[in-house]
């Protein structure tokens, strides 16, 4: 029977087809459809699990990468919000496309991305005893550090995520700077953030940058860059093209050899190729020569370190290991053993070791390309030194000296009058006899007699040159070229006395520094000298709107403190300056500590021109001991007398 027709008859002929059809479609009033919420997980490590939450409650535990679905379904137009409930150990997970509204379809595009986490840390140095510093990472994750040494933030950071370490609260009375403090985490823990603290100083204006004020103990050159260090540990990195200072700081002792040294501030910096190394109390800082920024750090403890001759790696030795590091701070080689007393030569591509674990009478050579190690045949005598280019080494039995190639092949045996200051370079070696003040240079392989003997102080060595200062005035230097089969030398006058450190790349490119902190550029002349560092301030005077500063370089700088500009430079060695009240007259007496061979004179200059207007003393039997300038600048009182003493001193007043 036709259903519609039968129903029509049942209701008395009235047609209600439309109403019946609607009732059949609603299923008699059934519930609407529900939909799933899910997506994919990626980056989860094997064996790990992540707990996900939807709308703060509905949870699902995911144990493998791939698709996931929450157990609770949601109706159409319902909202969802997915987040990480419990992250996997050692990992961080982020949610994208995690919230929205159900629109009549299952949600499958929620993306969970997981990656390993790494700690952020480094080293704090310079913090005073009892002080503390608060550090922040990414503006939060506060960490309080109360002692120098390593630190690490509590909250790890996921790979590829950024970190930024800053000082939240500095220690009382100190200022702290952060280097290597920001970047992106890659695959390892970050441990090279350097936080250096130092006593706070009131802000002021630098009228004249002196460079160094203590005795120079270490200078090195590489291409157009130089590195200098004085006895206080202060160092400067210089651009020789512009004479500009690239970077500066203070070195300190990390290695045990440094702390055991009679002069602990000697040799705490090194320069080769495009790499500079600075030893600090916390780590070795590897710096770029372009701008002096810290590229990486090598932490202690270590017994000694050495920079390769081409700057390609840093070699460290300790009682437990020998290690080679790239300038980026990556390990290139490591060997266990007691290398604390080893004497190394870090040659490009290979390490040469004497007095290491291989034995006291053999040389161990290690190739960095593959880490292979070979031991040479035994040598005779006691190991003395590597040649400065690493090509040879010498041993001694008393004053009998054996010369070997670095492959331990003997090349020479020489009986010398002394082994004092025994060193070598290329095809030459030399000694210094302090009793006679003579440097004797011998040829390797034909050393029965020296090829040349030079009078002077103990030689200073750099590259393939020797610098021998005059023993009398110390204002003259003999440079010996060791680079060829024939010795050549040249004599140069110096505008400074008492040279203590020397660096060269060739006999025509060299620097000399002295005990007053002056660094003289040997490419210039005494008539027109060029200085990287002008050295200690010997005297300062002021008058009117200007100040005058006498430096150990033999230059007096007239500076305007208002503009911070040098108005004039006067070539005169002085350790006592006085100026008139209005700043138009300058008086300067000879600095006898810098030039003891001259008789002191008093020079009167007109400022701002710097014109010499009067000169007193300098010749004759009357010796000028002291002076005073009147505020008007028109009178000087001078104390004079016999140089040898025994006679009365006279006070004389001069007008003008």
JOHUPE-V626332 format. One record per residue. N is the residue number from 1. RES is the residue in three letters. NEAR is the number of other ideal C-beta (glycine too) atoms within 10 Angstrom. Layout:
n	res	near
N	RES	NEAR
N	RES	NEAR
This chain:
n	res	near
1	UNK	7
2	UNK	8
3	UNK	8
4	UNK	13
5	UNK	9
6	UNK	9
7	UNK	15
8	UNK	16
9	UNK	12
10	UNK	9
11	UNK	9
12	UNK	6
13	UNK	7
14	UNK	9
15	UNK	10
16	UNK	11
17	UNK	10
18	UNK	7
19	UNK	9
20	UNK	12
21	UNK	10
22	UNK	9
23	UNK	10
24	UNK	9
25	UNK	7
26	UNK	8
27	UNK	8
28	UNK	7
29	UNK	6
30	UNK	6
31	UNK	7
32	UNK	8
33	UNK	10
34	UNK	13
35	UNK	16
36	UNK	15
37	UNK	27
38	UNK	17
39	UNK	21
40	UNK	15
41	UNK	21
42	UNK	13
43	UNK	19
44	UNK	21
45	UNK	14
46	UNK	7
47	UNK	9
48	UNK	19
49	UNK	15
50	UNK	21
51	UNK	14
52	UNK	25
53	UNK	16
54	UNK	23
55	UNK	16
56	UNK	9
57	UNK	9
58	UNK	16
59	UNK	14
60	UNK	18
61	UNK	11
62	UNK	20
63	UNK	14
64	UNK	12
65	UNK	16
66	UNK	10
67	UNK	11
68	UNK	21
69	UNK	15
70	UNK	22
71	UNK	10
72	UNK	15
73	UNK	15
74	UNK	20
75	UNK	12
76	UNK	13
77	UNK	10
78	UNK	13
79	UNK	10
80	UNK	19
81	UNK	13
82	UNK	26
83	UNK	15
84	UNK	17
85	UNK	15
86	UNK	13
87	UNK	17
88	UNK	21
89	UNK	10
90	UNK	11
91	UNK	18
92	UNK	20
93	UNK	23
94	UNK	16
95	UNK	16
96	UNK	11
97	UNK	13
98	UNK	20
99	UNK	13
100	UNK	14
101	UNK	11
102	UNK	20
103	UNK	9
104	UNK	10
105	UNK	10
106	UNK	14
107	UNK	22
108	UNK	14
109	UNK	12
110	UNK	23
111	UNK	14
112	UNK	24
113	UNK	15
114	UNK	22
115	UNK	18
116	UNK	17
117	UNK	20
118	UNK	21
119	UNK	16
120	UNK	27
121	UNK	19
122	UNK	25
123	UNK	22
124	UNK	25
125	UNK	18
126	UNK	22
127	UNK	21
128	UNK	14
129	UNK	7
130	UNK	9
131	UNK	17
132	UNK	15
133	UNK	22
134	UNK	14
135	UNK	25
136	UNK	16
137	UNK	23
138	UNK	16
139	UNK	9
140	UNK	9
141	UNK	16
142	UNK	14
143	UNK	18
144	UNK	11
145	UNK	20
146	UNK	13
147	UNK	12
148	UNK	18
149	UNK	12
150	UNK	14
151	UNK	21
152	UNK	14
153	UNK	22
154	UNK	10
155	UNK	15
156	UNK	20
157	UNK	21
158	UNK	18
159	UNK	16
160	UNK	10
161	UNK	15
162	UNK	10
163	UNK	21
164	UNK	14
165	UNK	26
166	UNK	15
167	UNK	17
168	UNK	15
169	UNK	13
170	UNK	16
171	UNK	22
172	UNK	11
173	UNK	10
174	UNK	16
175	UNK	14
176	UNK	21
177	UNK	13
178	UNK	17
179	UNK	17
180	UNK	20
181	UNK	20
182	UNK	14
183	UNK	14
184	UNK	11
185	UNK	21
186	UNK	9
187	UNK	8
188	UNK	10
189	UNK	14
190	UNK	23
191	UNK	19
192	UNK	22
193	UNK	25
194	UNK	20
195	UNK	25
196	UNK	22
197	UNK	22
198	UNK	14
199	UNK	10
200	UNK	13
201	UNK	7
202	UNK	4
203	UNK	5
204	UNK	6
205	UNK	8
206	UNK	7
207	UNK	16
208	UNK	16
209	UNK	10
210	UNK	18
211	UNK	25
212	UNK	28
213	UNK	18
214	UNK	17
215	UNK	19
216	UNK	28
217	UNK	21
218	UNK	23
219	UNK	27
220	UNK	24
221	UNK	23
222	UNK	22
223	UNK	14
224	UNK	13
225	UNK	20
226	UNK	25
227	UNK	26
228	UNK	29
229	UNK	28
230	UNK	29
231	UNK	19
232	UNK	15
233	UNK	21
234	UNK	18
235	UNK	23
236	UNK	23
237	UNK	24
238	UNK	27
239	UNK	16
240	UNK	19
241	UNK	9
242	UNK	9
243	UNK	12
244	UNK	10
245	UNK	16
246	UNK	20
247	UNK	19
248	UNK	15
249	UNK	18
250	UNK	18
251	UNK	24
252	UNK	18
253	UNK	18
254	UNK	24
255	UNK	23
256	UNK	17
257	UNK	17
258	UNK	22
259	UNK	11
260	UNK	10
261	UNK	14
262	UNK	5
263	UNK	9
264	UNK	17
265	UNK	24
266	UNK	14
267	UNK	20
268	UNK	25
269	UNK	25
270	UNK	23
271	UNK	27
272	UNK	23
273	UNK	17
274	UNK	17
275	UNK	22
276	UNK	28
277	UNK	23
278	UNK	27
279	UNK	26
280	UNK	22
281	UNK	18
282	UNK	22
283	UNK	24
284	UNK	24
285	UNK	26
286	UNK	23
287	UNK	25
288	UNK	16
289	UNK	23
290	UNK	12
291	UNK	10
292	UNK	19
293	UNK	12
294	UNK	20
295	UNK	17
296	UNK	18
297	UNK	22
298	UNK	20
299	UNK	17
300	UNK	19
301	UNK	11
302	UNK	24
303	UNK	20
304	UNK	19
305	UNK	26
306	UNK	20
307	UNK	23
308	UNK	24
309	UNK	16
310	UNK	15
311	UNK	21
312	UNK	20
313	UNK	22
314	UNK	25
315	UNK	26
316	UNK	24
317	UNK	26
318	UNK	19
319	UNK	13
320	UNK	13
321	UNK	15
322	UNK	24
323	UNK	20
324	UNK	22
325	UNK	22
326	UNK	16
327	UNK	21
328	UNK	8
329	UNK	19
330	UNK	10
331	UNK	10
332	UNK	16
333	UNK	18
334	UNK	12
335	UNK	17
336	UNK	9
337	UNK	15
338	UNK	15
339	UNK	25
340	UNK	18
341	UNK	15
342	UNK	20
343	UNK	17
344	UNK	23
345	UNK	24
346	UNK	26
347	UNK	20
348	UNK	14
349	UNK	13
350	UNK	17
351	UNK	25
352	UNK	21
353	UNK	25
354	UNK	25
355	UNK	18
356	UNK	25
357	UNK	14
358	UNK	18
359	UNK	12
360	UNK	12
361	UNK	17
362	UNK	17
363	UNK	26
364	UNK	22
365	UNK	19
366	UNK	21
367	UNK	13
368	UNK	20
369	UNK	9
370	UNK	8
371	UNK	12
372	UNK	10
373	UNK	14
374	UNK	12
375	UNK	14
376	UNK	19
377	UNK	12
378	UNK	11
379	UNK	20
380	UNK	13
381	UNK	16
382	UNK	14
383	UNK	19
384	UNK	18
385	UNK	19
386	UNK	23
387	UNK	22
388	UNK	18
389	UNK	17
390	UNK	18
391	UNK	18
392	UNK	23
393	UNK	23
394	UNK	25
395	UNK	19
396	UNK	18
397	UNK	12
398	UNK	10
399	UNK	14
400	UNK	14
401	UNK	23
402	UNK	20
403	UNK	21
404	UNK	23
405	UNK	15
406	UNK	20
407	UNK	13
408	UNK	16
409	UNK	11
410	UNK	13
411	UNK	14
412	UNK	18
413	UNK	13
414	UNK	21
415	UNK	11
416	UNK	19
417	UNK	13
418	UNK	14
419	UNK	15
420	UNK	13
421	UNK	15
422	UNK	17
423	UNK	18
424	UNK	25
425	UNK	23
426	UNK	16
427	UNK	20
428	UNK	25
429	UNK	26
430	UNK	24
431	UNK	22
432	UNK	20
433	UNK	16
434	UNK	11
435	UNK	8
436	UNK	12
437	UNK	16
438	UNK	17
439	UNK	23
440	UNK	19
441	UNK	23
442	UNK	23
443	UNK	18
444	UNK	20
445	UNK	10
446	UNK	11
447	UNK	20
448	UNK	9
449	UNK	10
450	UNK	21
451	UNK	14
452	UNK	15
453	UNK	13
454	UNK	20
455	UNK	13
456	UNK	20
457	UNK	19
458	UNK	14
459	UNK	21
460	UNK	21
461	UNK	20
462	UNK	20
463	UNK	20
464	UNK	20
465	UNK	24
466	UNK	27
467	UNK	25
468	UNK	27
469	UNK	24
470	UNK	19
471	UNK	12
472	UNK	11
473	UNK	13
474	UNK	19
475	UNK	19
476	UNK	18
477	UNK	24
478	UNK	18
479	UNK	20
480	UNK	23
481	UNK	19
482	UNK	22
483	UNK	16
484	UNK	11
485	UNK	8
486	UNK	7
487	UNK	18
488	UNK	12
489	UNK	15
490	UNK	11
491	UNK	11
492	UNK	16
493	UNK	12
494	UNK	21
495	UNK	22
496	UNK	25
497	UNK	23
498	UNK	19
499	UNK	25
500	UNK	21
501	UNK	25
502	UNK	26
503	UNK	27
504	UNK	24
505	UNK	19
506	UNK	14
507	UNK	21
508	UNK	12
509	UNK	18
510	UNK	24
511	UNK	28
512	UNK	25
513	UNK	31
514	UNK	26
515	UNK	21
516	UNK	27
517	UNK	27
518	UNK	32
519	UNK	27
520	UNK	25
521	UNK	17
522	UNK	21
523	UNK	11
524	UNK	12
525	UNK	11
526	UNK	14
527	UNK	8
528	UNK	8
529	UNK	18
530	UNK	15
531	UNK	22
532	UNK	23
533	UNK	27
534	UNK	24
535	UNK	29
536	UNK	20
537	UNK	17
538	UNK	22
539	UNK	17
540	UNK	15
541	UNK	20
542	UNK	16
543	UNK	20
544	UNK	15
545	UNK	13
546	UNK	21
547	UNK	20
548	UNK	26
549	UNK	21
550	UNK	27
551	UNK	27
552	UNK	28
553	UNK	30
554	UNK	24
555	UNK	22
556	UNK	25
557	UNK	20
558	UNK	22
559	UNK	21
560	UNK	17
561	UNK	12
562	UNK	9
563	UNK	9
564	UNK	11
565	UNK	10
566	UNK	14
567	UNK	17
568	UNK	18
569	UNK	14
570	UNK	20
571	UNK	13
572	UNK	19
573	UNK	24
574	UNK	25
575	UNK	17
576	UNK	19
577	UNK	22
578	UNK	21
579	UNK	25
580	UNK	19
581	UNK	14
582	UNK	14
583	UNK	20
584	UNK	17
585	UNK	25
586	UNK	30
587	UNK	24
588	UNK	28
589	UNK	25
590	UNK	22
591	UNK	22
592	UNK	14
593	UNK	13
594	UNK	24
595	UNK	16
596	UNK	11
597	UNK	9
598	UNK	12
599	UNK	16
600	UNK	21
601	UNK	16
602	UNK	22
603	UNK	20
604	UNK	20
605	UNK	24
606	UNK	14
607	UNK	22
608	UNK	16
609	UNK	12
610	UNK	16
611	UNK	11
612	UNK	13
613	UNK	12
614	UNK	14
615	UNK	10
616	UNK	19
617	UNK	19
618	UNK	13
619	UNK	7
620	UNK	9
621	UNK	11
622	UNK	16
623	UNK	17
624	UNK	21
625	UNK	16
626	UNK	14
627	UNK	22
628	UNK	14
629	UNK	24
630	UNK	16
631	UNK	13
632	UNK	11
633	UNK	22
634	UNK	12
635	UNK	13
636	UNK	21
637	UNK	13
638	UNK	19
639	UNK	14
640	UNK	20
641	UNK	17
642	UNK	13
643	UNK	13
644	UNK	8
645	UNK	8
646	UNK	6
647	UNK	11
648	UNK	6
649	UNK	12
650	UNK	12
651	UNK	11
652	UNK	13
653	UNK	10
654	UNK	14
655	UNK	7
656	UNK	10
